Amino acid sequence: MPELTPAERRSLKARAHRLKPVVRTGEAGLSAAVMAEIDRQLTCHGLIKVRLTAADRKERAALAQALEAALGANLVQRIGRILVLFRPKPEGSPAPPGR
């Protein structure tokens, strides 16, 4: 995934401000089910928030990097336990309901 420009990152942060987290990691961390759900949400929405329950700051940073690498997404912003991830929606993907 190509790196976001500062202008793109700023625009995505503004769009993400009103969003609520759509996925929450559990005590098991990034299980296969959680990764699949994040992937599904990125495909459907393109821009999502994820809430991490990991207690340690370094662990949360490692999880964010793992998500970026595994899903081909860009980390737009990380504030505390909330990650904002972006991956362009594939051509022809259906619009999410209510948007």
PEWO-V593771 format. One record per helix or strand of 2 or more residues. SS is the DSSP state (alpha for helix, beta for strand). FROM is the first residue (numbers start at 1). TO is the last residue. Records with the same first field share a line. If there is no record, write none. Layout:
SS=FROM-TO, FROM-TO
//
This chain:
alpha=6-16, 32-45, 57-71
beta=23-24, 47-51, 74-79, 82-86
//
